[in-house]
Amino acid sequence: MAWRRHGSGRREPRRERRRRTVRLLRAQGRYGPEFREVLPALSYLVLTVCLTVAGAASAYRAVGADAPLAGLGCLALVVVIAVRHRRPLTRRRLGYYTAEEIADLDASGLALAVARMLRRDGWHVTAPPGERVRPRVRAARRGRGQRLEVVFRPVAEPLPDEDAPARGTGPGPPLHLVVHRGTFSARDVLWARRQGGTRLMDGALLHRWAHGTPLHHLIDIS
């Protein structure tokens, strides 16, 4: 087993060093999705395979040799639909973006991407205004009383001439989400805590959200 000196000369096993590295990457949001995030997709895949096999067996007993041909036709149709959905334009319209696509967006483009990702997660989104410098996206979840306002800035601390977040007519103020493609500083985190009802989403969390992880798995929106 490989060892490495750690602290005051004590040697650290490779396994413990790896665990410490994984904990650090998870704290920074760079370790990738956790098992609970991919479990729904994995369960759906297993269920789909089981249902397909059971359906094929039942069809063969009821129809005979024509069942495999019908199954292949359905499979081809599913593949065609899946390929179309993976086209960049269709994929982005459904609310899925790559890290490179997120990095290339301007302020208004990022607002549009966030609006699409919110709709993908089941939010009712008010179309962002035509403001290209500091756009805002407002959203609500029907039946849950949750309202969200998303703003985009290079840093979390508001500018002196910036207006306070808009207060809607619903019960209580909306949750304020600050989206930043970089990394928030300790001062930014302290500012958000003092504000109350404010959440920060840095570049690492934004990439995971754009890849398909639901917002409520990344940010506390309760």
C-alpha positions in Angstrom: 0.0 0.0 0.0 1.3 3.4 -0.9 1.9 5.9 1.9 2.6 9.6 2.1 3.9 11.8 4.9 1.2 14.0 6.3 1.2 16.6 9.1 4.1 16.1 11.5 5.7 13.3 9.7 2.9 10.7 10.0 2.4 8.6 6.9 -1.1 8.7 5.3 -2.5 5.7 3.5 -3.5 6.2 -0.2 -7.1 5.2 0.6 -7.4 7.9 3.3 -5.8 10.5 1.0 -8.3 9.6 -1.7 -11.3 10.0 0.7 -10.0 13.4 1.8 -9.7 14.5 -1.8 -13.2 13.3 -2.7 -14.6 15.2 0.3 -12.8 18.3 -0.8 -14.1 18.0 -4.4 -17.7 17.5 -3.2 -17.5 20.5 -1.0 -16.4 22.5 -4.1 -19.1 21.0 -6.3 -16.6 19.5 -8.7 -16.9 15.8 -8.0 -19.9 15.3 -10.3 -23.4 14.0 -9.6 -24.0 11.8 -6.6 -25.6 8.4 -6.7 -29.0 9.7 -5.5 -29.0 12.1 -8.5 -28.5 9.4 -11.1 -30.7 6.8 -9.3 -34.0 8.0 -10.9 -32.5 7.7 -14.4 -31.0 4.3 -13.6 -34.3 3.0 -12.2 -36.1 4.2 -15.3 -33.6 2.4 -17.5 -34.0 -0.9 -15.6 -37.8 -0.6 -15.6 -37.8 0.1 -19.3 -35.7 -2.9 -20.1 -37.8 -5.2 -18.0 -41.1 -3.9 -19.5 -39.6 -4.3 -23.0 -38.6 -7.9 -22.4 -42.0 -8.8 -20.9 -43.9 -7.0 -23.7 -41.9 -8.8 -26.3 -42.5 -12.2 -24.7 -46.3 -11.5 -24.5 -46.4 -10.3 -28.1 -44.6 -13.3 -29.3 -47.1 -15.7 -27.6 -50.1 -13.7 -28.9 -48.9 -12.7 -32.5 -46.2 -15.1 -33.3 -43.1 -14.4 -35.5 -44.3 -11.0 -36.5 -43.8 -9.6 -33.0 -40.0 -9.2 -33.3 -40.5 -7.1 -36.5 -43.0 -4.9 -34.9 -40.7 -4.5 -31.9 -37.8 -3.5 -34.1 -40.0 -0.9 -35.8 -40.9 0.6 -32.5 -37.3 0.6 -31.4 -36.2 2.4 -34.6 -38.9 5.0 -34.0 -37.6 5.6 -30.4 -34.0 5.8 -31.6 -35.0 8.5 -34.2 -36.8 10.5 -31.6 -33.9 10.2 -29.2 -31.4 11.3 -31.8 -33.5 14.4 -32.7 -33.7 15.3 -29.0 -29.9 15.2 -28.7 -29.5 17.7 -31.5 -27.9 20.9 -30.0 -30.8 23.2 -30.8 -33.5 20.8 -29.6 -31.5 19.9 -26.5 -31.1 23.5 -25.6 -34.8 24.3 -26.1 -35.5 21.4 -23.7 -33.3 23.1 -21.1 -30.0 21.1 -21.4 -26.7 22.8 -22.0 -23.1 21.8 -22.0 -20.5 23.7 -20.0 -19.0 25.1 -23.2 -22.4 26.4 -24.3 -23.0 28.1 -20.9 -19.6 29.7 -21.1 -20.3 31.2 -24.5 -23.6 32.9 -23.6 -24.0 36.6 -23.0 -26.1 38.0 -20.2 -29.4 37.7 -22.1 -28.5 34.3 -23.5 -27.8 33.1 -20.0 -31.1 34.4 -18.8 -32.9 32.5 -21.6 -31.0 29.3 -20.7 -32.0 29.6 -17.0 -35.6 30.2 -18.0 -35.6 27.0 -20.1 -33.9 25.0 -17.2 -36.6 26.3 -14.8 -39.3 25.2 -17.2 -37.6 21.8 -17.5 -37.8 21.5 -13.7 -41.5 22.3 -13.6 -41.5 26.0 -12.9 -43.9 28.5 -14.6 -41.5 31.2 -15.9 -42.2 34.8 -16.8 -40.3 35.6 -20.0 -37.2 37.7 -19.1 -37.4 41.3 -20.2 -35.4 42.7 -23.1 -32.7 44.1 -20.8 -29.4 42.7 -22.0 -27.1 44.1 -19.3 -28.8 42.9 -16.1 -31.8 40.7 -17.0 -34.0 39.0 -14.4 -36.0 35.8 -14.6 -39.1 35.3 -12.4 -40.6 31.9 -11.8 -43.2 30.2 -9.6 -44.2 26.6 -8.9 -48.0 26.1 -9.0 -49.6 24.5 -6.0 -46.5 24.9 -3.8 -46.5 28.6 -3.3 -42.9 29.0 -4.2 -41.7 32.0 -6.1 -38.2 32.6 -7.4 -36.3 35.6 -8.8 -33.0 34.9 -10.6 -30.4 37.7 -11.2 -27.1 37.5 -13.0 -24.0 39.3 -11.9 -20.2 39.0 -12.0 -20.2 39.2 -8.2 -22.8 38.6 -5.6 -22.6 41.9 -3.8 -25.1 44.4 -5.4 -24.0 47.5 -7.1 -24.8 50.8 -5.4 -27.3 51.8 -8.1 -29.1 48.4 -8.2 -32.7 48.2 -7.2 -33.8 45.8 -4.6 -35.4 42.5 -5.7 -39.0 43.0 -6.8 -41.6 41.9 -4.3 -44.6 40.2 -5.9 -48.2 40.2 -4.7 -48.1 36.6 -3.5 -47.6 35.4 0.1 -44.1 36.4 1.3 -41.2 37.7 -0.7 -39.7 35.5 -3.5 -36.5 33.6 -3.1 -33.6 35.5 -4.5 -31.1 33.4 -6.6 -27.8 34.9 -7.7 -26.2 33.1 -10.7 -22.5 33.5 -11.3 -20.4 31.5 -13.8 -17.4 32.0 -11.7 -16.6 31.3 -8.0 -18.1 33.3 -5.1 -15.8 34.7 -2.5 -16.1 34.4 1.3 -17.4 38.0 1.3 -20.1 37.1 -1.2 -21.3 34.2 0.9 -21.4 36.4 4.0 -23.4 39.0 2.1 -25.9 36.3 1.0 -26.4 35.1 4.6 -27.0 38.6 5.8 -29.6 39.3 3.1 -31.8 36.3 4.1 -33.8 34.5 1.4 -30.8 34.7 -0.9 -29.1 31.7 -2.5 -25.9 31.6 -4.6 -25.2 29.4 -7.6 -21.6 29.4 -8.8 -20.2 28.0 -12.0 -19.9 24.4 -10.8 -23.5 24.2 -9.6 -24.7 25.9 -12.8 -23.0 23.3 -15.0 -24.6 20.5 -13.1 -28.0 22.2 -13.4 -27.5 22.7 -17.1 -26.6 19.1 -17.5 -29.9 17.9 -16.0 -29.7 17.9 -12.2 -32.9 19.4 -10.8 -32.6 22.8 -9.1 -33.9 21.5 -5.7 -31.1 18.9 -5.6 -28.5 21.7 -5.9 -30.0 24.7 -4.0 -32.2 24.8 -0.9 -35.3 26.4 -2.2 -37.6 25.7 0.7 
